[in-house]
Amino acid sequence: MKLSIRLVLVILCCAFLHSQAVDVNAQYINPKLVDKTVTIRSATILPAKVEITKESAKGSEMMVAESAEISASVMEAVGHALEKKQFTVVSNSFEPASMDDARKYTLADIQSRYDALLPKLFDKSKDIKKARFTLGDEVMLLNVHKDADVLVFIRGTGRVFTKGKTAFALVNIFSFDYPFAQFTVGLVDARTGEVLAFTKPLSATKVLKDKKALTKMIEKSLKKLPTAPAPAATAAQ
């Protein structure tokens, strides 16, 4: 009897996660990109913010070093995905050592503006298709490279389980507690601040240790993003 109940719950959990995956892996594209009134040829990736926690039977603990490492890996994966779309990824101009206090403040302000908008982007993602979200033209204060068409914002969270926590989750048939890794990637017009694209892939935590799996997931999540147009042919002299 217990085995039958457990089997039913496993099937229900799988069905639930599959239904959720349809939503969290969806890609939301602004109609201006779809109808090509706006095109993207180059992008600047802002410093990512990814927070990984370790869950044990005693509670949760922030993994600071691992979070920093994964942040760098996700930025790299997003860069590769955009380059596959024929985008030029502008070199990183946000290394702390290369910024003065004013630029650090501006970056922090723009990042905070995005973080404030993020809950709406996450919960009302379909409104991106109606061009309803913007950070405002204050994004120009970042003074990124003149050729950059979009700013790329990366956020992420993840939970990894200790062996004890994993064992507890397995024996507790009514628990929907599970390890995961989720990232969001937002593309924002570098001049107007309008949100042009947003995606929120969800995966098992194996992507935190497997860069190939991470890159594949990010590429898949940006699959619907239009490829950059080919450069115009130079007129014959």
C-alpha contacts under 8 A as a table, 3 or more apart, distances in Angstrom:
res1	aa1	res2	aa2	distance
1	M	4	S	5.13
1	M	5	I	6.34
2	K	5	I	5.15
2	K	6	R	6.11
3	L	6	R	5.05
3	L	7	L	6.09
4	S	7	L	5.07
4	S	8	V	6.23
5	I	8	V	5.17
5	I	9	L	6.23
6	R	9	L	5.11
6	R	10	V	6.15
6	R	173	I	6.30
7	L	10	V	5.10
7	L	11	I	6.25
8	V	11	I	5.15
8	V	12	L	6.17
9	L	12	L	4.98
9	L	13	C	6.01
9	L	173	I	7.33
9	L	174	F	7.85
10	V	13	C	5.06
10	V	14	C	6.18
11	I	14	C	5.13
11	I	15	A	6.18
12	L	15	A	5.06
12	L	16	F	6.05
13	C	16	F	5.01
13	C	17	L	6.13
13	C	176	F	7.79
14	C	17	L	5.19
14	C	18	H	6.06
15	A	18	H	5.08
15	A	19	S	6.17
16	F	19	S	5.19
16	F	20	Q	6.20
17	L	20	Q	5.02
17	L	21	A	6.00
18	H	21	A	5.02
18	H	22	V	6.62
19	S	22	V	5.46
19	S	23	D	7.16
20	Q	23	D	5.32
20	Q	24	V	6.19
21	A	24	V	5.12
21	A	25	N	5.65
21	A	201	P	7.94
21	A	202	L	6.97
22	V	25	N	5.70
22	V	26	A	6.27
23	D	26	A	5.21
24	V	199	T	7.55
24	V	200	K	5.29
24	V	201	P	5.41
24	V	202	L	6.17
25	N	199	T	6.81
25	N	200	K	5.83
25	N	201	P	4.54
25	N	202	L	6.67
25	N	221	S	6.05
26	A	199	T	6.37
26	A	200	K	7.15
26	A	201	P	7.61
26	A	221	S	7.12
27	Q	197	A	7.43
27	Q	198	F	6.20
27	Q	199	T	4.85
27	Q	200	K	7.57
27	Q	221	S	6.46
27	Q	222	L	6.76
27	Q	223	K	7.97
27	Q	224	K	6.67
28	Y	125	S	6.60
28	Y	126	K	6.51
28	Y	128	I	6.13
28	Y	129	K	6.20
28	Y	197	A	5.59
28	Y	198	F	5.25
28	Y	199	T	6.24
29	I	33	L	6.87
29	I	34	V	7.16
29	I	128	I	6.47
29	I	129	K	5.65
29	I	196	L	6.05
29	I	197	A	4.54
29	I	198	F	6.71
29	I	224	K	7.81
29	I	225	L	7.06
30	N	33	L	5.67
30	N	34	V	6.79
30	N	128	I	5.61
30	N	129	K	4.74
30	N	130	K	6.77
30	N	131	A	5.64
30	N	195	V	7.21
30	N	196	L	4.77
30	N	197	A	5.88
31	P	34	V	4.78
31	P	35	D	6.06
31	P	129	K	5.82
31	P	130	K	6.97
31	P	131	A	6.95
32	K	35	D	5.41
32	K	36	K	5.77
32	K	37	T	5.17
32	K	38	V	5.36
32	K	196	L	7.63
33	L	36	K	4.83
33	L	37	T	6.42
33	L	38	V	5.28
33	L	39	T	6.11
33	L	196	L	7.03
33	L	226	P	7.09
34	V	37	T	7.95
34	V	226	P	7.40
35	D	38	V	7.81
36	K	39	T	5.83
39	T	228	A	6.97
39	T	229	P	7.49
40	I	43	A	7.65
40	I	87	F	7.21
40	I	149	D	5.77
40	I	150	V	7.07
40	I	228	A	5.75
40	I	229	P	7.88
41	R	86	Q	7.39
41	R	87	F	4.96
41	R	88	T	6.21
41	R	148	A	7.73
41	R	149	D	6.54
41	R	228	A	5.07
41	R	229	P	7.04
42	S	87	F	4.94
42	S	88	T	4.34
42	S	89	V	5.63
42	S	90	V	6.74
42	S	147	D	6.68
42	S	148	A	5.01
42	S	149	D	5.40
42	S	150	V	6.80
43	A	87	F	6.88
43	A	88	T	6.31
43	A	89	V	4.98
43	A	90	V	5.87
43	A	148	A	5.02
43	A	149	D	5.70
43	A	150	V	4.86
43	A	151	L	5.90
43	A	152	V	6.81
44	T	89	V	5.97
44	T	90	V	5.15
44	T	91	S	7.17
44	T	92	N	7.09
44	T	144	V	7.48
44	T	145	H	7.94
44	T	148	A	6.05
44	T	149	D	7.92
44	T	150	V	6.34
44	T	151	L	5.04
44	T	152	V	6.03
45	I	75	M	7.18
45	I	79	G	7.62
45	I	89	V	7.53
45	I	90	V	7.68
45	I	92	N	6.98
45	I	151	L	5.93
45	I	152	V	4.58
45	I	153	F	6.61
46	L	92	N	7.72
46	L	94	F	7.19
46	L	151	L	6.73
46	L	152	V	5.82
46	L	153	F	5.76
46	L	154	I	7.45
47	P	71	S	7.94
47	P	75	M	7.61
47	P	94	F	7.15
47	P	153	F	7.51
47	P	154	I	7.44
48	A	71	S	5.41
48	A	72	A	7.26
48	A	74	V	7.62
48	A	75	M	6.49
48	A	153	F	6.66
48	A	154	I	4.77
48	A	155	R	5.92
49	K	71	S	6.13
49	K	154	I	6.32
49	K	155	R	4.90
49	K	156	G	6.33
50	V	67	S	5.68
50	V	68	A	7.22
50	V	70	I	6.87
50	V	71	S	5.30
50	V	154	I	7.82
50	V	155	R	5.47
50	V	156	G	4.25
50	V	157	T	5.55
50	V	158	G	7.91
50	V	183	F	7.89
51	E	62	M	7.39
51	E	63	M	7.51
51	E	64	V	7.67
51	E	67	S	5.14
51	E	156	G	6.22
51	E	157	T	4.87
51	E	158	G	6.43
52	I	62	M	6.22
52	I	63	M	5.58
52	I	64	V	7.50
52	I	66	E	6.90
52	I	67	S	5.24
52	I	157	T	5.66
52	I	158	G	4.61
52	I	159	R	5.80
52	I	160	V	7.52
53	T	60	S	6.26
53	T	61	E	5.39
53	T	62	M	4.44
53	T	63	M	5.37
53	T	158	G	6.28
53	T	159	R	5.02
53	T	160	V	6.40
54	K	60	S	5.50
54	K	61	E	5.18
54	K	62	M	6.38
54	K	63	M	6.56
54	K	159	R	5.84
54	K	160	V	4.96
54	K	161	F	5.85
54	K	162	T	7.11
55	E	58	K	7.89
55	E	59	G	5.85
55	E	60	S	4.47
55	E	61	E	6.62
55	E	159	R	6.62
55	E	160	V	6.02
55	E	161	F	4.88
55	E	162	T	6.30
55	E	165	K	6.72
56	S	59	G	5.27
56	S	60	S	6.18
56	S	161	F	6.18
56	S	162	T	5.40
56	S	164	G	6.55
56	S	165	K	4.96
57	A	164	G	6.43
57	A	165	K	5.29
57	A	168	F	7.87
63	M	66	E	5.43
63	M	67	S	5.93
64	V	67	S	5.13
64	V	68	A	6.39
65	A	68	A	5.26
65	A	69	E	6.27
66	E	69	E	4.99
66	E	70	I	6.07
67	S	70	I	5.21
67	S	71	S	6.05
68	A	71	S	5.07
68	A	72	A	6.44
69	E	72	A	5.32
69	E	73	S	6.34
70	I	73	S	4.86
70	I	74	V	6.03
70	I	208	L	6.62
71	S	74	V	5.28
71	S	75	M	6.29
72	A	75	M	5.18
72	A	76	E	6.28
73	S	76	E	5.09
73	S	77	A	6.15
73	S	211	K	7.12
74	V	77	A	4.92
74	V	78	V	6.05
74	V	154	I	7.90
74	V	214	L	7.38
74	V	215	T	7.72
75	M	78	V	5.18
75	M	79	G	6.11
75	M	154	I	7.43
76	E	79	G	5.03
76	E	80	H	6.30
77	A	80	H	5.17
77	A	81	A	6.22
77	A	211	K	7.82
77	A	214	L	6.89
77	A	215	T	4.71
77	A	218	I	6.61
77	A	219	E	7.89
78	V	81	A	5.00
78	V	82	L	6.17
78	V	215	T	7.30
78	V	218	I	6.32
78	V	219	E	7.44
79	G	82	L	5.25
79	G	83	E	6.20
79	G	89	V	6.51
80	H	83	E	5.08
80	H	84	K	6.27
80	H	215	T	7.57
81	A	84	K	5.17
81	A	85	K	6.65
81	A	215	T	7.30
81	A	218	I	6.75
81	A	219	E	4.96
81	A	222	L	7.35
82	L	85	K	4.97
82	L	86	Q	6.63
82	L	87	F	5.45
82	L	88	T	7.67
82	L	89	V	7.27
83	E	86	Q	4.85
83	E	87	F	4.90
83	E	88	T	6.28
83	E	89	V	6.82
84	K	87	F	7.23
85	K	225	L	7.81
85	K	226	P	7.32
85	K	227	T	4.60
85	K	228	A	6.14
86	Q	227	T	6.14
86	Q	228	A	5.38
86	Q	229	P	8.00
87	F	227	T	7.48
87	F	228	A	5.74
90	V	145	H	7.23
90	V	148	A	6.76
92	N	95	E	6.99
93	S	98	S	7.47
93	S	144	V	7.65
94	F	98	S	7.01
94	F	99	M	6.68
95	E	98	S	5.44
95	E	99	M	6.70
96	P	99	M	5.42
96	P	104	K	7.55
99	M	102	A	7.94
99	M	103	R	5.83
99	M	104	K	6.19
100	D	103	R	5.50
100	D	104	K	6.32
101	D	104	K	5.05
101	D	105	Y	6.15
102	A	105	Y	5.14
102	A	106	T	6.27
103	R	106	T	5.01
103	R	107	L	6.10
103	R	142	L	7.19
104	K	107	L	5.16
104	K	108	A	6.12
105	Y	108	A	5.10
105	Y	109	D	6.12
106	T	109	D	5.06
106	T	110	I	6.26
106	T	141	L	6.98
106	T	142	L	6.27
107	L	110	I	5.25
107	L	111	Q	6.08
107	L	142	L	6.45
108	A	111	Q	5.10
108	A	112	S	6.05
109	D	112	S	5.07
109	D	113	R	6.23
110	I	113	R	5.02
110	I	114	Y	6.33
110	I	138	E	7.92
110	I	139	V	6.54
110	I	142	L	7.91
111	Q	114	Y	5.15
111	Q	115	D	6.20
112	S	115	D	4.94
112	S	116	A	6.13
113	R	116	A	5.17
113	R	117	L	6.42
113	R	135	L	6.65
114	Y	117	L	5.07
114	Y	118	L	5.97
114	Y	135	L	6.82
114	Y	153	F	7.87
115	D	118	L	5.00
115	D	119	P	7.65
116	A	119	P	6.97
117	L	120	K	5.66
117	L	121	L	6.43
117	L	135	L	7.84
118	L	121	L	4.91
118	L	122	F	6.03
119	P	122	F	5.06
119	P	123	D	6.00
120	K	123	D	5.17
120	K	124	K	5.39
120	K	125	S	7.22
121	L	124	K	5.49
121	L	125	S	4.96
121	L	127	D	7.99
121	L	128	I	7.49
121	L	133	F	7.81
121	L	198	F	7.59
122	F	125	S	5.45
122	F	200	K	7.75
124	K	127	D	5.74
124	K	128	I	7.82
125	S	128	I	5.66
125	S	129	K	7.90
125	S	198	F	7.54
126	K	129	K	5.61
126	K	130	K	7.41
127	D	130	K	4.96
127	D	131	A	6.59
127	D	132	R	5.93
127	D	133	F	7.69
128	I	131	A	4.99
128	I	132	R	5.88
128	I	133	F	6.44
128	I	195	V	7.06
128	I	196	L	7.35
128	I	197	A	7.19
128	I	198	F	7.65
129	K	132	R	7.83
131	A	194	E	7.62
131	A	195	V	7.28
131	A	196	L	7.65
133	F	194	E	6.10
133	F	195	V	5.63
134	T	188	V	7.82
134	T	192	T	7.75
134	T	193	G	5.19
134	T	194	E	4.04
134	T	195	V	5.41
135	L	138	E	7.32
135	L	139	V	7.04
135	L	188	V	7.99
135	L	192	T	7.87
135	L	193	G	4.67
135	L	194	E	6.22
135	L	195	V	7.54
136	G	139	V	6.59
136	G	192	T	5.97
136	G	193	G	4.65
136	G	194	E	6.86
137	D	140	M	5.89
137	D	191	R	5.86
137	D	192	T	4.46
137	D	193	G	5.11
138	E	141	L	5.56
138	E	192	T	7.91
138	E	193	G	7.27
139	V	142	L	5.81
139	V	190	A	6.25
139	V	191	R	6.52
139	V	192	T	7.26
139	V	193	G	5.82
140	M	143	N	5.61
140	M	144	V	7.56
140	M	190	A	6.36
140	M	191	R	5.48
140	M	192	T	7.71
143	N	146	K	7.75
144	V	148	A	6.86
145	H	148	A	5.53
148	A	151	L	7.52
148	A	190	A	6.79
149	D	189	D	6.12
149	D	190	A	5.41
149	D	191	R	7.51
150	V	187	L	5.99
150	V	188	V	5.22
150	V	189	D	4.51
150	V	190	A	4.53
150	V	191	R	7.92
151	L	187	L	5.76
151	L	188	V	5.12
151	L	189	D	6.36
151	L	190	A	5.47
152	V	185	V	6.89
152	V	186	G	5.68
152	V	187	L	4.76
152	V	188	V	6.42
153	F	184	T	7.96
153	F	185	V	5.73
153	F	186	G	5.04
153	F	187	L	6.51
153	F	188	V	7.82
154	I	183	F	7.11
154	I	184	T	5.73
154	I	185	V	4.78
154	I	186	G	6.57
155	R	183	F	5.61
155	R	184	T	5.18
155	R	185	V	6.69
156	G	181	A	7.40
156	G	182	Q	5.54
156	G	183	F	4.06
156	G	184	T	6.11
157	T	181	A	5.90
157	T	182	Q	5.49
157	T	183	F	6.51
158	G	179	P	7.29
158	G	180	F	5.50
158	G	181	A	4.12
158	G	182	Q	6.19
158	G	205	T	7.18
159	R	178	Y	7.99
159	R	179	P	4.96
159	R	180	F	5.49
159	R	181	A	6.51
159	R	205	T	7.36
160	V	179	P	5.25
160	V	180	F	7.06
160	V	205	T	6.69
161	F	164	G	7.80
161	F	165	K	5.59
161	F	166	T	5.78
161	F	179	P	6.22
162	T	165	K	5.17
162	T	166	T	6.13
163	K	166	T	5.03
163	K	167	A	6.13
164	G	167	A	5.17
164	G	168	F	6.24
165	K	168	F	5.06
165	K	169	A	6.20
166	T	169	A	5.13
166	T	170	L	6.26
167	A	170	L	5.14
167	A	171	V	6.38
168	F	171	V	5.40
168	F	172	N	6.07
169	A	172	N	5.26
169	A	173	I	7.48
169	A	175	S	6.34
169	A	177	D	6.61
169	A	178	Y	7.21
170	L	173	I	6.71
172	N	175	S	5.52
179	P	204	A	6.79
179	P	205	T	6.36
180	F	202	L	7.19
180	F	203	S	5.90
180	F	204	A	4.79
180	F	205	T	4.99
181	A	202	L	5.92
181	A	203	S	5.35
181	A	204	A	5.91
181	A	205	T	5.24
181	A	207	V	7.54
181	A	208	L	7.41
182	Q	200	K	6.83
182	Q	201	P	5.84
182	Q	202	L	4.39
182	Q	203	S	6.28
183	F	200	K	5.52
183	F	201	P	5.76
183	F	202	L	6.72
184	T	198	F	7.10
184	T	199	T	5.55
184	T	200	K	4.27
184	T	201	P	6.71
185	V	198	F	5.63
185	V	199	T	5.39
185	V	200	K	6.56
186	G	195	V	7.10
186	G	196	L	7.65
186	G	197	A	5.72
186	G	198	F	4.46
186	G	199	T	6.71
187	L	195	V	6.00
187	L	196	L	5.51
187	L	197	A	5.06
187	L	198	F	6.40
188	V	193	G	5.59
188	V	194	E	5.51
188	V	195	V	4.43
188	V	196	L	5.52
188	V	197	A	7.22
189	D	192	T	5.55
189	D	193	G	4.85
189	D	194	E	5.23
189	D	195	V	6.39
189	D	196	L	6.58
190	A	193	G	5.88
195	V	198	F	7.58
197	A	225	L	7.56
199	T	221	S	6.22
199	T	222	L	7.05
200	K	221	S	7.35
201	P	217	M	7.22
201	P	218	I	7.35
201	P	221	S	6.07
203	S	206	K	7.95
203	S	207	V	7.21
204	A	207	V	6.63
205	T	208	L	5.48
205	T	209	K	7.66
206	K	209	K	5.61
206	K	210	D	6.14
206	K	213	A	7.72
207	V	210	D	4.87
207	V	211	K	6.52
207	V	212	K	7.89
207	V	213	A	5.33
207	V	214	L	4.74
208	L	211	K	7.26
208	L	214	L	7.01
210	D	213	A	5.35
210	D	214	L	6.24
211	K	214	L	4.91
211	K	215	T	6.02
212	K	215	T	5.15
212	K	216	K	6.11
213	A	216	K	5.09
213	A	217	M	6.15
214	L	217	M	5.16
214	L	218	I	6.28
215	T	218	I	5.17
215	T	219	E	6.07
216	K	219	E	5.13
216	K	220	K	6.13
217	M	220	K	5.17
217	M	221	S	6.19
218	I	221	S	5.03
218	I	222	L	6.39
219	E	222	L	5.29
219	E	223	K	6.11
220	K	223	K	5.05
221	S	224	K	7.81
222	L	225	L	5.45
